[in-house]
C-alpha cells in the first residue's frame, strides 16, 4: 500500500497549514490563549505526521515542553546573557537558549 502522507504535494500542503495555524495562533492570543495553544498542538501534530521540520522562526514561538504559544512580555520572558537569548516560558518555567552569533555572509 502506498502511504499518502509521503507525497511531496502533501508535504508542501502540510507546511502551508502549519504556517496558517501559527498565524491563527497569533490572531487568537489576545482574546483566548487556549485556542492559540491548540493551534500550536495541531501544527506540531501535522509536522510529526508528515515528518517535516517546523521553520526556525515558528519553532521559537512555542514552548517545547508544554506547547504554549509564547508572547514576549505576556507569558514569556526574554533575556540576553553571555551571548545567548534565553526565553523562559512563564507557564511551565522551561528555558530555551539560543546562541547569538555573527551573521553569515
N, C-alpha and C positions, 0 to 999 in steps of 0.2 A: 504494500500500500504506500502511496505517495503521501508525504507529510506536507500539508498545505501551508504550515507555518514557516517553511524554509525557503519559499519562493522569494525572489528579490523584490517583486512588487509588493508583497505583504510586508516586507521589512521596511520599505520606503513608507508605506502607509502607516506602519507602527510608529516610525519616527515622527511623522506628521501628527499623529494622535497624541503622542507624548508631549510635543510642543503645545498643542491645543490645550491639553489638560493642565499644563503649568501656567498657561495664560489664564485659564479659568480659575486656577487656584489664586493667582494674584488679584483677580477680579472679585472673587468671593470673600477674600480675607477680611475686609473691613466690616462686612455685615455678619458673616458666620464663619469663624475659623475652622469649625468642624468639617465643613464642606471642602475647604482648602486641603485639609489633611486627607480627606477621602480621595480628592483628585490626585494627590501625590501617591497614595497607595495604589490607585488604579494605573497610574503611569508606570510605577515600578513593576507591577504585575505584567503589564504589556511588554516592558523591556525584558523581563525574565522569560516570558513565554516565547518571544521571538529571538532571544539570545542576542540582543543588541545593547550596546552601551548607551547610557544616557549622557548627553553632551556635558562638558565640564561646567559651563555656566548654569545649566539646570541642576546638575548634581550638587552644587554648592548652595542650593536654595532649600534643601530639606535636611533634617536630622537623620543620619543613617541608623540611629538606634531606635527612635520612636516614630519615624515617618512624619514628623511635624513640619509643616511649611514654615520656613523661617523668615521673619521680617525683622531686620536690624532695628533695635530701639523698642520693639514691641514684645517679641518673645525670643529674641536672640541678642547676645552681647558680642560685639566685635572689638577686639583689641589687637594691637601690634606689639610684639615683644620679641626682641632679638632676631629680627629678620623673618618672623613668621606672623601670619594673620591667624589669630585664634578666635574661632566662632564658638560661643557657648550657647547651647540650647537651654533656655530657661524652663522648659517643661520637664526635661529629664536630667539635665546637668551634664550631658555629654559634650566633650570638647573636640572640635575638629581643628587640625592645624594644617595650614597651607603655607609653603615656603614662598617668600617674596624674593624673586631672583631678578637678574638683569634681563631685559627683553632681548630675545634672539633676533639678530639682524636678518 
